[in-house]
Amino acid sequence: MKLRHTALALATLLALGSQAAWADEAAAKRWIDSEFQPSTLTKEQQAAEMKWFIDAAAKLKAKGVREISVVSETITTHEYESKTLARAFEEITGIKVKHDLIQEGDVVEKLQTSMQSGKSIYDGWISDSDLIGTHYRYGKIMNLTDYMAGKGKEWTNPGLDLKDFIGTSFTTGPDGKLYQLPTQQFANLYWFRADLFERKDLKDKFKAKYGYDLGVPLNWSAYEDIAEFFTNDVKTIDGKPIYGHMDYGKKDPSLGWRFTDAWLSMAGTADVGIPNGKPVDEWGIRASADGCHPQGASVSRGGATNSPAAVYALTKYIDWMKKYAPKEATGMTFGEAGPVPAQGQIAQQIFWYTAFTADMTKPGLPVVNADGTPKWRMAPGPNGPYWKQGMQNGYQDVGSWTFFDKHDENRTAAAWLYAQFVTAKTTSLKKTIVGLTPIRESDIQSKAMTDMAPKLGGLVEFYRSPARVAWTPTGTNVPDYPRLAQLWWQNVAEAVTGEKTPQAAMDNLAEQMDQVMARLERAGMERCAPKLNPKGDPNKYLSDKAAPWKKLANEKPKGETIAYDQLLNAWKAGRVR
């Protein structure tokens, strides 16, 4: 009797097990049919990929993993992951995901706390690739290359296809190993009202005043002329004020991003070099010839953070915001300022993030035509007078999956499954359509993106161009992003309020950066700690051959513009412009 009961129980368990497996696959089919379209995979290929996730998750559930927690900043793409893809993952795999959405500054702060304590608050993190230098040097973040080949091999999707990701060059350390997996990507580009730029009356009026055509500015001189023209000459469009510029200036952590996200390099502060200037990068930090050891930020140590080009960049930022932007701009944060151009009263913006594209395409907006096509376009940002061919052209944000090395192995494996799930070919194209932050070449080249291109104002053309590599995130010269990034907004804010001159603010910033790096040098790091150059005469380093660049006699050369159609053709040919 006992044997009979045991056999019956076993049969019941097996039946339940097969039903559970069937239910998982049924859930996968539902999601494939209802949500995961379009995809670059066929439905059969999608089902096969989901089956792999189901099987891998079953092994982890057998080890007791039922729930994981992850975190990201709050943008449209991550909202889609948190609200839709996390639920899909739970229904398909049976592992629940708590995906927190918080402000980017809070992500960095919590990450820093975890690194200092050695205990990760979350099982997985989406943090910017800007932290790659930090992650590499502290040795707390898991090296994905070795993980995928070793203990994480059975948890790595055979269809992951790393070569299809467009941002892995930014998440690779100096040792050639991958430390982060991209999950969203967006760039800062120039944004403008193409409909206004095409008006004959405005074109004629601009040319009569400035002697060249109204068009996409190639240099900061032209940008300034256009800003002046719309703000003070045109003044109103359809009875409402029009402004030639938009920015933000509130004393807030997001003010730092305005500068660390390549504002200085757009002016021409760094050395030539892609992805980042070598040996001096866009933060103004000099590194040793092998790129390993940071040597200083101040000009007196060979850096460029307080160089003439950097001071010029800060000066222009303040002047333009106060002269040509709505008066409210100085009191706004990144998030508050981002949607303003969509309200229809901004003619152009030099430093506009493509992450706002989705918010710029909504029907009924003043910047959207009745047929859904945009009145605006995006283009490469203009270059400052210190900029030279071969320099970084602008910034690209690469939000990337990041895992702590010493965290619970099974929970890390489950979080790694989720990371792969939200970046898988089954789900990634739909996620790209929702958030417009593409990560895969196959998605960018898809018919779905071709069909969407006319309504996205140049986004698809930009990401299809080989020229996109000239837009890059913060590089490996930065040894401790959380500590150094907070210095930027604090010092820039003092220049915005007039408490300090731009020169004094940048001098103080450079000195503080050197002090932080000196402390890191004394404390030591797992690898490639700073080794600061001794202080010397700044004139020893200032040069017209390399950064830090000597002050130019003329910082406003003649304005230059280009027709937008010419730009599109250049992108298609793989040129920046």
Secondary structure, DSSP 8 states (H G I E B T S, - for coil): -HHHHHHHHHHHHHHHHHHHHHHHHHHHHHHHHHTS-S-SS-HHHHHHHHHHHHHHHHHHHHTT--EEEEEEE-SHHHHHIIIIIHHHHHHHHS-EEEEEEE-HHHHHHHHHHHHHHT--SSSEEEEEGGGHHHHHHH--B--HHHHHHTTTGGGS-TT--GGGBS-GGGSB-TTS-B--EEEEEEEEEEEEEHHHHT-HHHHHHHHHHHSS--SEESBHHHHHHHHHIIIIII-EETTEE-BS------SSHHHHHHHHTTHHHHHT-S-S-SSS-SSB-TTS-EE-TTS-SEEESSGGGT--TTSHHHHHHHHHHHHHHHHHS-GGGGG--HHHHTTGGGGS-BSEEEEEEGGGHHHHS-TT-TTB-TTS-BSEEEE---B-TT--TTS--B-EEEEEEE-BTTS-HHHHHHHHHHHHHHHSHHHHHHHHHHH----BHHHHTSHHHHHHGGGTTTHHHHHHSGGGGGB----TT-S-HHHHHHHHHHHHHHHHTTSS-HHHHHHHHHHHHHHHHHHHHHH--SS----------GGGT-BSSSSSB---S-S-----EE-HHHHHHHHHTT---
